[in-house]
């Protein structure tokens, strides 16, 4: 990745965090997942232009492709679906930073195509298109305290390591022509921490599967992640102790998921759910140098 800075204008080219991932405010949990699946988590090859009209304000416009984090489809997770659609993912974002707080927002458009020709040899023009938007606010009045929240509304968010995907259904059985509807997911992640050498923190996340915007055929195929889960809840308190360059930490992670059956006659919303939960205990040691 290269980053050229002319002061009021920046150009970034290469593999880097997707703008939907807020480096300034992502949850500081102990485990490696950084708050997944409640926040977007993805790195992409990209060209990003950043304009700074003021010292604390940034506007960015980015065009992105996929590599390690990809969309789902009949061939499994692959970059081919975005390539078939020709158009890269497009992101517009805004960030405001000060010593006490951070405010950021994004809107990202993505269009993918499963295949250009049906099994019967007919051309397919239909694509899965969707928009993901998110908003983040972080308050940090001192070095000993911060609180942050990230809210995300996503469509077809498999490549973001979030809950979601899309639904494929036949519109012309003779020609094998498919059409698609993206899933809609709403998620919120909250994180806070207080203390110096000894600190306590709490993470909480909630994700809701809102199905798709229309009723479609019961024979539809589902592609994505956790489309048979209505909602996911996580509560995760943590303790941190610092000794110079050493840091020890412990965290308890309680996660609950409501598994059920997607109903195609009710916009594929998940019904007849049953809550399944688990507890994970994490212990970690860090050496900073």
Backbone torsions as a table, in degrees:
resi	resn	phi	psi	omega
1	UNK	NA	135.0	174.2
2	UNK	-116.9	147.7	-178.3
3	UNK	-137.7	112.7	-179.2
4	UNK	-106.9	127.4	-173.5
5	UNK	-120.6	116.5	175.5
6	UNK	-102.8	18.4	-179.6
7	UNK	93.4	-77.7	180.0
8	UNK	-89.9	-0.6	-177.9
9	UNK	-147.9	136.0	178.5
10	UNK	-125.7	150.4	173.6
11	UNK	-129.7	123.4	177.5
12	UNK	-118.0	131.7	178.2
13	UNK	-134.4	126.5	176.9
14	UNK	134.9	-164.2	-178.2
15	UNK	-87.1	121.9	-178.3
16	UNK	-159.2	174.6	177.8
17	UNK	-56.5	137.5	169.3
18	UNK	-60.7	140.4	179.8
19	UNK	-56.9	-22.1	177.3
20	UNK	-64.7	-22.0	177.2
21	UNK	-88.2	115.3	-178.2
22	UNK	-85.2	105.2	177.5
23	UNK	-63.8	-27.8	-175.5
24	UNK	-78.6	-18.3	-170.7
25	UNK	-142.5	14.0	179.7
26	UNK	-66.5	151.9	-176.4
27	UNK	-60.2	138.8	-177.6
28	UNK	-96.4	47.2	179.2
29	UNK	-68.8	162.1	-178.2
30	UNK	-77.4	-42.3	-179.0
31	UNK	-69.9	161.9	-169.1
32	UNK	-70.6	-15.2	-169.6
33	UNK	-73.8	-8.5	176.1
34	UNK	54.0	19.6	179.5
35	UNK	105.3	5.3	175.0
36	UNK	-65.0	139.0	9.0
37	UNK	-99.3	26.2	-174.4
38	UNK	-93.0	-9.9	175.3
39	UNK	-132.2	155.0	173.8
40	UNK	-65.5	135.7	180.0
41	UNK	-138.9	102.3	-178.1
42	UNK	-163.6	145.6	172.8
43	UNK	-117.5	138.9	-173.0
44	UNK	-139.4	146.0	165.0
45	UNK	-62.7	135.5	-172.5
46	UNK	-159.5	161.2	166.2
47	UNK	-119.8	119.3	-175.5
48	UNK	-125.8	128.8	174.4
49	UNK	-104.9	130.8	-179.1
50	UNK	-123.1	124.0	178.9
51	UNK	-112.2	132.1	-178.2
52	UNK	-115.4	92.2	178.1
53	UNK	-71.8	-18.6	176.9
54	UNK	-146.8	165.8	-176.0
55	UNK	-58.4	-38.1	-174.6
56	UNK	-98.8	1.3	-172.5
57	UNK	-120.2	133.4	177.1
58	UNK	-130.7	137.0	171.3
59	UNK	-116.9	131.9	-179.0
60	UNK	-129.1	146.2	175.0
61	UNK	-129.9	127.1	-174.0
62	UNK	-135.5	146.4	169.8
63	UNK	-117.1	129.1	-170.5
64	UNK	-130.7	148.1	170.5
65	UNK	-114.6	-170.0	-179.3
66	UNK	-123.1	148.7	173.5
67	UNK	-141.0	-77.1	-178.0
68	UNK	-81.5	-29.4	-177.8
69	UNK	-111.5	109.3	-167.7
70	UNK	-126.8	166.0	177.7
71	UNK	-82.9	161.5	-177.8
72	UNK	-98.3	158.9	179.2
73	UNK	-177.0	-169.0	-177.3
74	UNK	-63.5	-22.8	176.8
75	UNK	-96.0	13.6	-175.7
76	UNK	84.8	-168.3	178.0
77	UNK	-68.0	127.0	-173.6
78	UNK	-158.8	155.8	173.8
79	UNK	-83.1	-9.7	-172.2
80	UNK	-64.7	-30.6	-175.9
81	UNK	-68.7	-39.5	176.2
82	UNK	-69.4	-38.6	177.8
83	UNK	-63.4	-39.2	179.2
84	UNK	-61.3	-31.9	-178.6
85	UNK	-78.9	-13.1	175.1
86	UNK	75.0	-45.6	-175.0
87	UNK	-79.1	130.6	175.9
88	UNK	-71.1	166.2	171.3
89	UNK	-66.8	141.2	-177.5
90	UNK	-122.4	132.2	-176.2
91	UNK	-130.2	135.1	169.9
92	UNK	-122.4	130.4	-176.8
93	UNK	-140.6	161.7	177.2
94	UNK	-138.7	139.4	179.8
95	UNK	-137.5	133.5	174.0
96	UNK	-123.8	126.7	-176.7
97	UNK	-125.9	138.7	170.5
98	UNK	-140.7	-180.0	179.9
99	UNK	-66.1	-26.2	-174.2
100	UNK	-104.9	-27.7	-177.7
101	UNK	-150.8	162.7	177.9
102	UNK	-130.6	139.3	176.9
103	UNK	-134.3	127.5	-179.2
104	UNK	-141.7	151.0	178.7
105	UNK	-150.4	149.6	179.8
106	UNK	-140.6	154.7	166.0
107	UNK	-136.1	124.7	-176.1
108	UNK	-128.7	130.5	179.9
109	UNK	-105.8	136.5	178.4
110	UNK	-140.6	137.5	176.8
111	UNK	-134.5	128.5	178.9
112	UNK	-127.6	156.7	178.3
113	UNK	-132.0	125.4	-179.4
114	UNK	-60.3	-50.7	179.4
115	UNK	-159.7	157.2	-176.2
116	UNK	-92.5	-20.8	-178.7
117	UNK	-130.9	133.2	179.7
118	UNK	-73.9	169.0	178.9
119	UNK	-62.5	-22.5	179.4
120	UNK	-90.0	-0.1	175.9
121	UNK	93.4	10.8	-179.8
122	UNK	-95.9	147.7	-179.0
123	UNK	-71.2	138.3	177.6
124	UNK	-116.3	123.0	179.2
125	UNK	-106.0	-12.4	-175.2
126	UNK	-68.1	140.8	-179.5
127	UNK	-129.3	165.0	172.1
128	UNK	-103.1	111.4	-179.2
129	UNK	-116.2	147.2	-179.9
130	UNK	-164.1	163.2	-179.9
131	UNK	-123.9	135.2	174.0
132	UNK	-115.2	128.9	177.5
133	UNK	-125.2	146.2	173.7
134	UNK	-148.8	160.4	-176.2
135	UNK	-139.9	135.9	-179.7
136	UNK	-133.7	141.9	174.5
137	UNK	-136.5	132.5	177.7
138	UNK	-131.9	130.0	177.1
139	UNK	-110.9	125.6	179.9
140	UNK	-140.9	77.8	-176.4
141	UNK	-70.2	-16.9	179.0
142	UNK	-150.7	171.2	177.7
143	UNK	-69.5	-18.4	-176.6
144	UNK	-92.3	-6.4	-175.2
145	UNK	-146.0	139.9	167.8
146	UNK	-150.9	156.3	173.5
147	UNK	-144.7	134.7	-177.4
148	UNK	-139.7	154.7	176.0
149	UNK	-141.9	139.8	176.6
150	UNK	-130.1	123.2	176.7
151	UNK	-114.2	134.3	-175.6
152	UNK	-134.4	131.1	169.8
153	UNK	-113.4	118.9	-171.7
154	UNK	-128.9	149.8	173.1
155	UNK	-124.1	129.4	-179.9
156	UNK	51.7	64.7	-169.3
157	UNK	-104.3	27.2	179.2
158	UNK	-57.9	-42.8	-176.8
159	UNK	-70.5	-10.7	178.1
160	UNK	-93.6	6.2	-176.9
161	UNK	63.0	30.6	-180.0
162	UNK	-114.9	172.5	173.8
163	UNK	-69.4	134.7	176.6
164	UNK	142.5	177.6	-179.1
165	UNK	167.6	-137.3	178.6
166	UNK	-157.2	168.8	-176.5
167	UNK	-120.7	129.6	-179.5
168	UNK	-111.2	136.9	-179.6
169	UNK	-145.1	149.6	-179.5
170	UNK	-74.4	131.5	172.3
171	UNK	-107.2	-19.6	176.7
172	UNK	-145.5	97.7	-175.9
173	UNK	-65.3	-32.3	-178.7
174	UNK	-65.2	-41.6	-178.5
175	UNK	-94.4	-9.1	-178.5
176	UNK	71.8	30.3	-178.3
177	UNK	-84.2	128.5	-179.7
178	UNK	-108.0	151.2	168.2
179	UNK	-128.1	169.6	-168.7
180	UNK	-141.4	154.9	171.8
181	UNK	-134.5	129.1	178.2
182	UNK	-77.4	150.0	172.7
183	UNK	-78.4	158.3	179.5
184	UNK	-119.3	126.6	-177.8
185	UNK	-129.1	135.0	175.2
186	UNK	-118.4	129.6	-179.0
187	UNK	-139.6	151.5	178.2
188	UNK	-136.4	135.2	177.6
189	UNK	-128.0	129.4	178.5
190	UNK	-121.2	138.1	180.0
191	UNK	-144.4	138.0	178.1
192	UNK	-147.3	153.7	178.9
193	UNK	-152.7	142.2	178.6
194	UNK	-137.8	136.6	175.4
195	UNK	131.6	168.7	177.6
196	UNK	-107.9	-103.9	177.7
197	UNK	-65.3	-29.9	172.4
198	UNK	-118.3	122.4	-175.1
199	UNK	-133.6	151.2	174.7
200	UNK	-121.3	144.9	-178.9
201	UNK	-142.6	165.1	179.3
202	UNK	-147.0	130.6	172.7
203	UNK	-116.5	140.5	175.0
204	UNK	-140.2	135.2	-179.8
205	UNK	-139.3	149.4	178.8
206	UNK	-144.1	132.9	178.8
207	UNK	-128.4	134.8	-177.8
208	UNK	-124.1	126.3	176.3
209	UNK	-86.9	112.3	-177.6
210	UNK	-98.8	14.1	178.0
211	UNK	65.9	-148.8	178.8
212	UNK	-116.0	178.5	-172.1
213	UNK	-81.9	-15.8	-176.2
214	UNK	-138.8	159.1	169.7
215	UNK	-76.2	132.3	179.5
216	UNK	-131.7	-179.3	-170.8
217	UNK	-61.2	140.0	178.1
218	UNK	-61.2	-21.7	-179.3
219	UNK	-84.9	9.4	-177.8
220	UNK	-60.7	150.1	175.6
221	UNK	-98.8	142.6	-178.1
222	UNK	-109.2	132.0	176.6
223	UNK	-127.7	127.5	178.0
224	UNK	149.2	-157.0	-175.3
225	UNK	-124.2	128.2	172.9
226	UNK	58.2	38.4	177.5
227	UNK	-76.0	-9.7	174.5
228	UNK	-98.7	16.8	177.0
229	UNK	-116.1	127.7	-179.9
230	UNK	-76.2	-45.0	-179.5
231	UNK	-154.1	157.0	178.5
232	UNK	-130.2	134.2	179.5
233	UNK	-126.5	136.5	175.2
234	UNK	-137.3	135.9	172.4
235	UNK	-128.5	128.2	-170.5
236	UNK	-144.9	94.3	174.8
237	UNK	-81.5	156.0	-177.9
238	UNK	-146.7	155.7	174.8
239	UNK	-126.4	139.7	-178.4
240	UNK	-133.7	134.1	176.8
241	UNK	-129.0	126.7	-177.1
242	UNK	-110.6	137.3	175.6
243	UNK	-133.1	87.9	-176.9
244	UNK	63.6	-120.1	179.7
245	UNK	-85.6	-3.8	177.5
246	UNK	-94.8	147.1	174.1
247	UNK	-142.5	132.5	175.3
248	UNK	-116.3	143.8	-175.6
249	UNK	-147.7	150.4	174.3
250	UNK	-136.4	148.0	-175.8
251	UNK	-149.7	139.4	173.3
252	UNK	-112.2	126.6	-176.5
253	UNK	-116.5	113.0	174.4
254	UNK	-106.2	121.6	180.0
255	UNK	-126.5	135.7	178.9
256	UNK	-129.1	133.2	179.3
257	UNK	-127.4	136.2	-179.4
258	UNK	-98.7	95.4	-179.8
259	UNK	-81.3	144.4	178.7
260	UNK	-164.2	-153.4	-177.0
261	UNK	-121.6	122.4	175.9
262	UNK	-65.7	131.8	-178.0
263	UNK	-104.8	108.4	-177.8
264	UNK	-66.0	-23.0	178.9
265	UNK	-84.7	-2.0	175.5
266	UNK	-129.6	48.5	175.6
267	UNK	58.3	31.4	178.2
268	UNK	59.2	26.1	172.8
269	UNK	-72.4	145.8	-174.5
270	UNK	-81.8	128.9	-177.8
271	UNK	-124.5	170.3	179.7
272	UNK	52.8	53.9	-172.6
273	UNK	-83.2	155.6	173.8
274	UNK	-135.5	127.7	-177.9
275	UNK	-78.5	127.9	174.8
276	UNK	-119.4	130.9	-176.0
277	UNK	-129.7	158.9	174.5
278	UNK	-149.4	159.4	178.5
279	UNK	-123.4	132.1	176.8
280	UNK	-122.8	134.7	176.5
281	UNK	-110.8	124.8	-178.2
282	UNK	-114.6	132.2	171.9
283	UNK	-122.7	136.1	-174.6
284	UNK	-142.9	149.9	173.0
285	UNK	-130.3	136.2	-177.0
286	UNK	-125.6	144.4	171.3
287	UNK	-124.2	116.2	179.3
288	UNK	-97.7	133.4	-179.3
289	UNK	-148.1	NA	NA
